[in-house]
Each structure stands twice: as C-alpha cells, then as structure tokens.
Amino acid sequence: MLFRSATQQGDTVCSSSIDNFSSSPDFAQEEEYSWQWAGYFRANSTETYTFYTYSDDASYLWLGLTAAINYTIETSIVNNGGLHGGQEASGSIPLTSGEYYPIRIQFGENTGGDIMTVSFSTDTIAKTTDGNGYYFNSVPS
C-alpha cells in the first residue's frame, strides 16, 4: 500500500480517539483505501509510553520528529504492516511530561474486513483509547 501516492479525499476532523474505526459505506465500496491522522501527542508524565495499533489491514504510527518528516516504514514506532486480518502491534518510546510530540498514524485497507484502533499505556496509565488531554490538532500557544 503506497500511502504517499494516494489521492487525498474525505474530510478533516478532530478526534481524541481512534477506536473501532471502520470506513463509511462510500469508502467501503472502493475496497482499497487509506486514512491518515496527524497532530500532536502531549505526554502527561515522564515515562516510557507504549503505543498499539489493532488493524485489518496495515497500520503504522510515528511519534516525534519522524512523524513530521522522514516517516517511512523503517522509522515507525508501530509497524503493523501487510495484508492481514485484525492483529495488534506495539512499540515503546520514552517521553517527557508536558512536551508536545508530532504524531502520525496511517491505516490502509485492501478489501474484506476493516478495523482500526489506536491505544497507549505506561507503567502508570492503563491501556486506553481515550486520548482526551493527550491528542491535539495543534500546539496550544
């Protein structure tokens, strides 16, 4: 799936959760499509964060400078690539409290079932899909 070569379509929305995302019937008719979410993640504590994607088919997650530039499969924190049914992959990164990190998430569907969920956890935060207070569409002034 070549995300960079896709023609941009659809809407821009702000969301604090990607939980059990599935395409609209219009996109499902297309059979092959991709979605991208981009914004900022604010760490609320200094510790190692583990990010998860559960998807059918490919999904990737980048955090930090590689989310803004140089986002390749090799630089992703979570690489859940390929054609597959629902499966989860994860990756961890140390973050500093109060810092805003660029985040980019991509999901690609190649016919059949489609599902996408993003979650995160730390030693002090139970695994959650609730990004309220963590996900931002821009860095506040």
TIVO-2410 file (N, C-alpha, C; in nm, 3 decimals):
# residues 141
REC num residu      c1      c2      c3 atome chaine
REC   1      M   0.084  -0.117   0.000     N      A
REC   1      M   0.000   0.000   0.000    CA      A
REC   1      M   0.088   0.123   0.000     C      A
REC   2      L   0.070   0.207  -0.095     N      A
REC   2      L   0.151   0.326  -0.108    CA      A
REC   2      L   0.072   0.448  -0.063     C      A
REC   3      F   0.087   0.485   0.063     N      A
REC   3      F   0.011   0.597   0.118    CA      A
REC   3      F   0.048   0.728   0.050     C      A
REC   4      R   0.175   0.748   0.021     N      A
REC   4      R   0.220   0.875  -0.035    CA      A
REC   4      R   0.166   0.899  -0.175     C      A
REC   5      S   0.128   0.794  -0.247     N      A
REC   5      S   0.081   0.812  -0.383    CA      A
REC   5      S  -0.072   0.822  -0.392     C      A
REC   6      A  -0.139   0.814  -0.280     N      A
REC   6      A  -0.286   0.819  -0.280    CA      A
REC   6      A  -0.336   0.960  -0.308     C      A
REC   7      T  -0.449   0.969  -0.372     N      A
REC   7      T  -0.515   1.097  -0.395    CA      A
REC   7      T  -0.594   1.132  -0.270     C      A
REC   8      Q  -0.572   1.253  -0.217     N      A
REC   8      Q  -0.639   1.293  -0.094    CA      A
REC   8      Q  -0.787   1.315  -0.120     C      A
REC   9      Q  -0.869   1.255  -0.034     N      A
REC   9      Q  -1.013   1.269  -0.039    CA      A
REC   9      Q  -1.064   1.270   0.103     C      A
REC  10      G  -1.190   1.299   0.120     N      A
REC  10      G  -1.250   1.287   0.252    CA      A
REC  10      G  -1.250   1.417   0.330     C      A
REC  11      D  -1.265   1.404   0.459     N      A
REC  11      D  -1.283   1.519   0.547    CA      A
REC  11      D  -1.167   1.533   0.645     C      A
REC  12      T  -1.155   1.651   0.699     N      A
REC  12      T  -1.064   1.677   0.809    CA      A
REC  12      T  -1.151   1.686   0.934     C      A
REC  13      V  -1.117   1.606   1.034     N      A
REC  13      V  -1.191   1.606   1.159    CA      A
REC  13      V  -1.094   1.606   1.276     C      A
REC  14      C  -1.140   1.650   1.390     N      A
REC  14      C  -1.062   1.644   1.513    CA      A
REC  14      C  -1.121   1.534   1.599     C      A
REC  15      S  -1.035   1.450   1.655     N      A
REC  15      S  -1.082   1.338   1.734    CA      A
REC  15      S  -0.984   1.310   1.847     C      A
REC  16      S  -1.034   1.266   1.959     N      A
REC  16      S  -0.946   1.227   2.069    CA      A
REC  16      S  -0.941   1.076   2.085     C      A
REC  17      S  -0.995   1.004   1.986     N      A
REC  17      S  -0.995   0.858   1.994    CA      A
REC  17      S  -1.007   0.797   1.855     C      A
REC  18      I  -0.927   0.694   1.831     N      A
REC  18      I  -0.944   0.610   1.713    CA      A
REC  18      I  -0.974   0.472   1.770     C      A
REC  19      D  -1.101   0.440   1.782     N      A
REC  19      D  -1.143   0.317   1.849    CA      A
REC  19      D  -1.247   0.247   1.763     C      A
REC  20      N  -1.212   0.130   1.714     N      A
REC  20      N  -1.301   0.052   1.628    CA      A
REC  20      N  -1.341   0.129   1.503     C      A
REC  21      F  -1.246   0.210   1.451     N      A
REC  21      F  -1.272   0.286   1.329    CA      A
REC  21      F  -1.300   0.189   1.215     C      A
REC  22      S  -1.401   0.219   1.137     N      A
REC  22      S  -1.434   0.147   1.015    CA      A
REC  22      S  -1.480   0.250   0.915     C      A
REC  23      S  -1.456   0.226   0.789     N      A
REC  23      S  -1.488   0.326   0.688    CA      A
REC  23      S  -1.637   0.346   0.672     C      A
REC  24      S  -1.670   0.459   0.613     N      A
REC  24      S  -1.808   0.483   0.576    CA      A
REC  24      S  -1.844   0.391   0.461     C      A
REC  25      P  -1.971   0.363   0.438     N      A
REC  25      P  -2.009   0.275   0.327    CA      A
REC  25      P  -1.956   0.325   0.192     C      A
REC  26      D  -1.944   0.458   0.176     N      A
REC  26      D  -1.892   0.511   0.050    CA      A
REC  26      D  -1.751   0.463   0.023     C      A
REC  27      F  -1.665   0.467   0.128     N      A
REC  27      F  -1.528   0.423   0.110    CA      A
REC  27      F  -1.521   0.271   0.098     C      A
REC  28      A  -1.606   0.200   0.172     N      A
REC  28      A  -1.603   0.054   0.168    CA      A
REC  28      A  -1.632   0.003   0.027     C      A
REC  29      Q  -1.713   0.076  -0.048     N      A
REC  29      Q  -1.742   0.037  -0.185    CA      A
REC  29      Q  -1.615   0.036  -0.269     C      A
REC  30      E  -1.521   0.122  -0.234     N      A
REC  30      E  -1.396   0.134  -0.309    CA      A
REC  30      E  -1.307   0.011  -0.289     C      A
REC  31      E  -1.321  -0.058  -0.179     N      A
REC  31      E  -1.247  -0.176  -0.140    CA      A
REC  31      E  -1.104  -0.149  -0.096     C      A
REC  32      E  -1.033  -0.060  -0.163     N      A
REC  32      E  -0.897  -0.025  -0.123    CA      A
REC  32      E  -0.894   0.124  -0.090     C      A
REC  33      Y  -0.852   0.156   0.031     N      A
REC  33      Y  -0.845   0.296   0.072    CA      A
REC  33      Y  -0.748   0.310   0.188     C      A
REC  34      S  -0.714   0.432   0.220     N      A
REC  34      S  -0.629   0.457   0.335    CA      A
REC  34      S  -0.676   0.583   0.408     C      A
REC  35      W  -0.642   0.591   0.535     N      A
REC  35      W  -0.672   0.709   0.618    CA      A
REC  35      W  -0.543   0.750   0.685     C      A
REC  36      Q  -0.532   0.879   0.714     N      A
REC  36      Q  -0.418   0.931   0.788    CA      A
REC  36      Q  -0.469   1.027   0.895     C      A
REC  37      W  -0.414   1.012   1.015     N      A
REC  37      W  -0.440   1.103   1.124    CA      A
REC  37      W  -0.307   1.169   1.158     C      A
REC  38      A  -0.307   1.300   1.180     N      A
REC  38      A  -0.185   1.373   1.215    CA      A
REC  38      A  -0.219   1.481   1.315     C      A
REC  39      G  -0.131   1.503   1.408     N      A
REC  39      G  -0.150   1.606   1.511    CA      A
REC  39      G  -0.035   1.602   1.609     C      A
REC  40      Y  -0.069   1.616   1.738     N      A
REC  40      Y   0.032   1.618   1.843    CA      A
REC  40      Y  -0.013   1.531   1.959     C      A
REC  41      F   0.084   1.469   2.024     N      A
REC  41      F   0.060   1.390   2.145    CA      A
REC  41      F   0.134   1.460   2.258     C      A
REC  42      R   0.064   1.493   2.366     N      A
REC  42      R   0.128   1.554   2.482    CA      A
REC  42      R   0.142   1.449   2.591     C      A
REC  43      A   0.265   1.427   2.632     N      A
REC  43      A   0.292   1.334   2.743    CA      A
REC  43      A   0.253   1.403   2.873     C      A
REC  44      N   0.175   1.337   2.956     N      A
REC  44      N   0.134   1.394   3.084    CA      A
REC  44      N   0.221   1.347   3.199     C      A
REC  45      S   0.318   1.260   3.169     N      A
REC  45      S   0.412   1.213   3.270    CA      A
REC  45      S   0.540   1.172   3.198     C      A
REC  46      T   0.651   1.183   3.269     N      A
REC  46      T   0.780   1.142   3.212    CA      A
REC  46      T   0.798   0.994   3.237     C      A
REC  47      E   0.783   0.917   3.132     N      A
REC  47      E   0.800   0.772   3.140    CA      A
REC  47      E   0.793   0.713   3.000     C      A
REC  48      T   0.807   0.583   2.991     N      A
REC  48      T   0.801   0.517   2.861    CA      A
REC  48      T   0.656   0.488   2.827     C      A
REC  49      Y   0.616   0.533   2.708     N      A
REC  49      Y   0.481   0.511   2.657    CA      A
REC  49      Y   0.486   0.398   2.554     C      A
REC  50      T   0.390   0.309   2.563     N      A
REC  50      T   0.375   0.204   2.463    CA      A
REC  50      T   0.250   0.235   2.382     C      A
REC  51      F   0.267   0.239   2.249     N      A
REC  51      F   0.156   0.265   2.158    CA      A
REC  51      F   0.120   0.137   2.086     C      A
REC  52      Y  -0.010   0.119   2.060     N      A
REC  52      Y  -0.062  -0.002   1.996    CA      A
REC  52      Y  -0.151   0.037   1.878     C      A
REC  53      T  -0.144  -0.042   1.772     N      A
REC  53      T  -0.247  -0.035   1.669    CA      A
REC  53      T  -0.304  -0.175   1.653     C      A
REC  54      Y  -0.434  -0.182   1.644     N      A
REC  54      Y  -0.504  -0.305   1.611    CA      A
REC  54      Y  -0.573  -0.276   1.479     C      A
REC  55      S  -0.537  -0.350   1.375     N      A
REC  55      S  -0.591  -0.314   1.244    CA      A
REC  55      S  -0.608  -0.435   1.153     C      A
REC  56      D  -0.694  -0.416   1.054     N      A
REC  56      D  -0.717  -0.506   0.942    CA      A
REC  56      D  -0.733  -0.412   0.822     C      A
REC  57      D  -0.636  -0.384   0.749     N      A
REC  57      D  -0.505  -0.440   0.720    CA      A
REC  57      D  -0.395  -0.354   0.786     C      A
REC  58      A  -0.308  -0.294   0.705     N      A
REC  58      A  -0.187  -0.228   0.753    CA      A
REC  58      A  -0.212  -0.103   0.836     C      A
REC  59      S  -0.126  -0.083   0.936     N      A
REC  59      S  -0.127   0.042   1.011    CA      A
REC  59      S   0.014   0.070   1.062     C      A
REC  60      Y   0.041   0.199   1.076     N      A
REC  60      Y   0.172   0.246   1.122    CA      A
REC  60      Y   0.151   0.365   1.212     C      A
REC  61      L   0.243   0.386   1.307     N      A
REC  61      L   0.237   0.501   1.395    CA      A
REC  61      L   0.377   0.557   1.413     C      A
REC  62      W   0.388   0.690   1.397     N      A
REC  62      W   0.513   0.760   1.419    CA      A
REC  62      W   0.491   0.864   1.527     C      A
REC  63      L   0.596   0.891   1.605     N      A
REC  63      L   0.588   0.993   1.710    CA      A
REC  63      L   0.721   1.066   1.715     C      A
REC  64      G   0.715   1.198   1.728     N      A
REC  64      G   0.836   1.278   1.733    CA      A
REC  64      G   0.872   1.329   1.595     C      A
REC  65      L   0.998   1.362   1.577     N      A
REC  65      L   1.044   1.423   1.452    CA      A
REC  65      L   1.010   1.337   1.330     C      A
REC  66      T   1.018   1.204   1.343     N      A
REC  66      T   0.988   1.119   1.228    CA      A
REC  66      T   0.841   1.123   1.188     C      A
REC  67      A   0.754   1.172   1.276     N      A
REC  67      A   0.613   1.188   1.238    CA      A
REC  67      A   0.594   1.309   1.149     C      A
REC  68      A   0.684   1.407   1.162     N      A
REC  68      A   0.673   1.529   1.084    CA      A
REC  68      A   0.749   1.517   0.951     C      A
REC  69      I   0.865   1.455   0.955     N      A
REC  69      I   0.946   1.436   0.835    CA      A
REC  69      I   1.004   1.295   0.838     C      A
REC  70      N   1.039   1.243   0.724     N      A
REC  70      N   1.106   1.113   0.716    CA      A
REC  70      N   1.023   0.998   0.772     C      A
REC  71      Y   0.890   1.004   0.756     N      A
REC  71      Y   0.809   0.894   0.806    CA      A
REC  71      Y   0.807   0.782   0.702     C      A
REC  72      T   0.884   0.681   0.732     N      A
REC  72      T   0.893   0.562   0.648    CA      A
REC  72      T   0.858   0.442   0.734     C      A
REC  73      I   0.836   0.331   0.672     N      A
REC  73      I   0.807   0.209   0.749    CA      A
REC  73      I   0.918   0.182   0.849     C      A
REC  74      E   1.042   0.204   0.807     N      A
REC  74      E   1.157   0.177   0.893    CA      A
REC  74      E   1.164   0.269   1.015     C      A
REC  75      T   1.107   0.389   1.006     N      A
REC  75      T   1.115   0.483   1.119    CA      A
REC  75      T   0.990   0.481   1.207     C      A
REC  76      S   0.894   0.394   1.175     N      A
REC  76      S   0.771   0.389   1.255    CA      A
REC  76      S   0.797   0.328   1.392     C      A
REC  77      I   0.725   0.378   1.490     N      A
REC  77      I   0.730   0.319   1.625    CA      A
REC  77      I   0.646   0.193   1.627     C      A
REC  78      V   0.530   0.198   1.562     N      A
REC  78      V   0.445   0.079   1.548    CA      A
REC  78      V   0.439   0.044   1.400     C      A
REC  79      N   0.480  -0.078   1.368     N      A
REC  79      N   0.475  -0.129   1.231    CA      A
REC  79      N   0.382  -0.250   1.232     C      A
REC  80      N   0.260  -0.228   1.189     N      A
REC  80      N   0.159  -0.334   1.181    CA      A
REC  80      N   0.122  -0.351   1.033     C      A
REC  81      G   0.226  -0.354   0.950     N      A
REC  81      G   0.208  -0.353   0.806    CA      A
REC  81      G   0.166  -0.487   0.748     C      A
REC  82      G   0.128  -0.481   0.622     N      A
REC  82      G   0.094  -0.601   0.547    CA      A
REC  82      G  -0.055  -0.623   0.536     C      A
REC  83      L  -0.087  -0.725   0.460     N      A
REC  83      L  -0.227  -0.766   0.442    CA      A
REC  83      L  -0.257  -0.873   0.546     C      A
REC  84      H  -0.354  -0.846   0.633     N      A
REC  84      H  -0.384  -0.940   0.741    CA      A
REC  84      H  -0.521  -0.908   0.799     C      A
REC  85      G  -0.577  -1.004   0.868     N      A
REC  85      G  -0.696  -0.981   0.947    CA      A
REC  85      G  -0.660  -0.897   1.068     C      A
REC  86      G  -0.754  -0.876   1.157     N      A
REC  86      G  -0.728  -0.794   1.276    CA      A
REC  86      G  -0.612  -0.847   1.357     C      A
REC  87      Q  -0.510  -0.764   1.376     N      A
REC  87      Q  -0.398  -0.801   1.462    CA      A
REC  87      Q  -0.340  -0.676   1.526     C      A
REC  88      E  -0.275  -0.697   1.640     N      A
REC  88      E  -0.218  -0.586   1.716    CA      A
REC  88      E  -0.067  -0.587   1.708     C      A
REC  89      A  -0.009  -0.467   1.700     N      A
REC  89      A   0.136  -0.449   1.708    CA      A
REC  89      A   0.160  -0.331   1.801     C      A
REC  90      S   0.280  -0.324   1.859     N      A
REC  90      S   0.310  -0.216   1.953    CA      A
REC  90      S   0.455  -0.173   1.943     C      A
REC  91      G   0.483  -0.060   2.003     N      A
REC  91      G   0.619  -0.008   2.013    CA      A
REC  91      G   0.624   0.092   2.126     C      A
REC  92      S   0.742   0.110   2.185     N      A
REC  92      S   0.756   0.196   2.302    CA      A
REC  92      S   0.858   0.306   2.277     C      A
REC  93      I   0.839   0.417   2.351     N      A
REC  93      I   0.928   0.533   2.339    CA      A
REC  93      I   0.923   0.612   2.469     C      A
REC  94      P   1.040   0.656   2.520     N      A
REC  94      P   1.040   0.741   2.640    CA      A
REC  94      P   0.998   0.884   2.604     C      A
REC  95      L   0.907   0.943   2.684     N      A
REC  95      L   0.857   1.078   2.660    CA      A
REC  95      L   0.871   1.162   2.786     C      A
REC  96      T   0.874   1.294   2.767     N      A
REC  96      T   0.890   1.389   2.877    CA      A
REC  96      T   0.759   1.461   2.904     C      A
REC  97      S   0.722   1.469   3.029     N      A
REC  97      S   0.597   1.533   3.070    CA      A
REC  97      S   0.588   1.676   3.018     C      A
REC  98      G   0.469   1.710   2.965     N      A
REC  98      G   0.442   1.845   2.917    CA      A
REC  98      G   0.490   1.874   2.776     C      A
REC  99      E   0.567   1.785   2.717     N      A
REC  99      E   0.616   1.805   2.580    CA      A
REC  99      E   0.508   1.762   2.479     C      A
REC 100      Y   0.502   1.836   2.369     N      A
REC 100      Y   0.413   1.803   2.258    CA      A
REC 100      Y   0.496   1.738   2.148     C      A
REC 101      Y   0.456   1.618   2.107     N      A
REC 101      Y   0.528   1.544   2.005    CA      A
REC 101      Y   0.439   1.529   1.882     C      A
REC 102      P   0.492   1.559   1.762     N      A
REC 102      P   0.413   1.530   1.642    CA      A
REC 102      P   0.379   1.381   1.639     C      A
REC 103      I   0.256   1.349   1.596     N      A
REC 103      I   0.214   1.210   1.582    CA      A
REC 103      I   0.148   1.194   1.446     C      A
REC 104      R   0.174   1.081   1.382     N      A
REC 104      R   0.115   1.048   1.253    CA      A
REC 104      R   0.075   0.900   1.259     C      A
REC 105      I  -0.048   0.873   1.214     N      A
REC 105      I  -0.099   0.736   1.213    CA      A
REC 105      I  -0.157   0.712   1.074     C      A
REC 106      Q  -0.121   0.600   1.015     N      A
REC 106      Q  -0.175   0.566   0.884    CA      A
REC 106      Q  -0.237   0.427   0.890     C      A
REC 107      F  -0.346   0.413   0.815     N      A
REC 107      F  -0.420   0.288   0.808    CA      A
REC 107      F  -0.455   0.262   0.663     C      A
REC 108      G  -0.431   0.141   0.615     N      A
REC 108      G  -0.464   0.105   0.478    CA      A
REC 108      G  -0.547  -0.021   0.473     C      A
REC 109      E  -0.650  -0.019   0.391     N      A
REC 109      E  -0.742  -0.132   0.376    CA      A
REC 109      E  -0.733  -0.187   0.234     C      A
REC 110      N  -0.728  -0.320   0.225     N      A
REC 110      N  -0.722  -0.387   0.095    CA      A
REC 110      N  -0.829  -0.494   0.089     C      A
REC 111      T  -0.953  -0.455   0.080     N      A
REC 111      T  -1.072  -0.540   0.070    CA      A
REC 111      T  -1.097  -0.620   0.198     C      A
REC 112      G  -1.217  -0.669   0.209     N      A
REC 112      G  -1.255  -0.750   0.324    CA      A
REC 112      G  -1.285  -0.663   0.445     C      A
REC 113      G  -1.273  -0.722   0.563     N      A
REC 113      G  -1.300  -0.650   0.686    CA      A
REC 113      G  -1.208  -0.532   0.704     C      A
REC 114      D  -1.256  -0.431   0.775     N      A
REC 114      D  -1.172  -0.316   0.805    CA      A
REC 114      D  -1.197  -0.272   0.948     C      A
REC 115      I  -1.087  -0.251   1.021     N      A
REC 115      I  -1.095  -0.206   1.160    CA      A
REC 115      I  -0.963  -0.139   1.196     C      A
REC 116      M  -0.971  -0.036   1.278     N      A
REC 116      M  -0.850   0.033   1.324    CA      A
REC 116      M  -0.875   0.089   1.462     C      A
REC 117      T  -0.786   0.056   1.555     N      A
REC 117      T  -0.790   0.108   1.691    CA      A
REC 117      T  -0.649   0.147   1.731     C      A
REC 118      V  -0.636   0.263   1.795     N      A
REC 118      V  -0.508   0.309   1.848    CA      A
REC 118      V  -0.523   0.325   1.998     C      A
REC 119      S  -0.426   0.275   2.071     N      A
REC 119      S  -0.428   0.289   2.216    CA      A
REC 119      S  -0.285   0.310   2.266     C      A
REC 120      F  -0.273   0.345   2.394     N      A
REC 120      F  -0.141   0.363   2.454    CA      A
REC 120      F  -0.149   0.329   2.601     C      A
REC 121      S  -0.031   0.304   2.661     N      A
REC 121      S  -0.023   0.274   2.804    CA      A
REC 121      S   0.117   0.312   2.854     C      A
REC 122      T   0.128   0.319   2.986     N      A
REC 122      T   0.257   0.336   3.054    CA      A
REC 122      T   0.252   0.248   3.178     C      A
REC 123      D   0.356   0.255   3.260     N      A
REC 123      D   0.353   0.182   3.387    CA      A
REC 123      D   0.246   0.236   3.480     C      A
REC 124      T   0.206   0.364   3.460     N      A
REC 124      T   0.107   0.425   3.550    CA      A
REC 124      T  -0.027   0.454   3.482     C      A
REC 125      I  -0.036   0.432   3.352     N      A
REC 125      I  -0.160   0.454   3.277    CA      A
REC 125      I  -0.203   0.322   3.215     C      A
REC 126      A  -0.320   0.274   3.253     N      A
REC 126      A  -0.373   0.151   3.194    CA      A
REC 126      A  -0.398   0.173   3.045     C      A
REC 127      K  -0.384   0.068   2.968     N      A
REC 127      K  -0.405   0.076   2.823    CA      A
REC 127      K  -0.540   0.140   2.794     C      A
REC 128      T  -0.538   0.245   2.709     N      A
REC 128      T  -0.659   0.321   2.682    CA      A
REC 128      T  -0.662   0.370   2.538     C      A
REC 129      T  -0.783   0.389   2.488     N      A
REC 129      T  -0.803   0.453   2.358    CA      A
REC 129      T  -0.845   0.599   2.377     C      A
REC 130      D  -0.868   0.641   2.502     N      A
REC 130      D  -0.913   0.777   2.531    CA      A
REC 130      D  -0.795   0.873   2.527     C      A
REC 131      G  -0.789   0.954   2.422     N      A
REC 131      G  -0.680   1.049   2.405    CA      A
REC 131      G  -0.711   1.188   2.455     C      A
REC 132      N  -0.822   1.206   2.529     N      A
REC 132      N  -0.855   1.338   2.584    CA      A
REC 132      N  -0.740   1.387   2.671     C      A
REC 133      G  -0.690   1.507   2.642     N      A
REC 133      G  -0.578   1.562   2.717    CA      A
REC 133      G  -0.443   1.513   2.667     C      A
REC 134      Y  -0.444   1.425   2.567     N      A
REC 134      Y  -0.319   1.373   2.509    CA      A
REC 134      Y  -0.306   1.408   2.361     C      A
REC 135      Y  -0.417   1.401   2.285     N      A
REC 135      Y  -0.414   1.429   2.141    CA      A
REC 135      Y  -0.459   1.573   2.116     C      A
REC 136      F  -0.383   1.642   2.031     N      A
REC 136      F  -0.414   1.780   1.995    CA      A
REC 136      F  -0.396   1.799   1.845     C      A
REC 137      N  -0.476   1.888   1.786     N      A
REC 137      N  -0.462   1.914   1.643    CA      A
REC 137      N  -0.355   2.020   1.617     C      A
REC 138      S  -0.315   2.095   1.721     N      A
REC 138      S  -0.206   2.191   1.710    CA      A
REC 138      S  -0.148   2.211   1.850     C      A
REC 139      V  -0.031   2.273   1.856     N      A
REC 139      V   0.030   2.301   1.987    CA      A
REC 139      V  -0.031   2.431   2.039     C      A
REC 140      P  -0.092   2.428   2.157     N      A
REC 140      P  -0.152   2.550   2.213    CA      A
REC 140      P  -0.047   2.658   2.233     C      A
REC 141      S  -0.087   2.783   2.214     N      A
REC 141      S   0.007   2.897   2.231    CA      A
REC 141      S   0.029   2.925   2.377     C      A
***
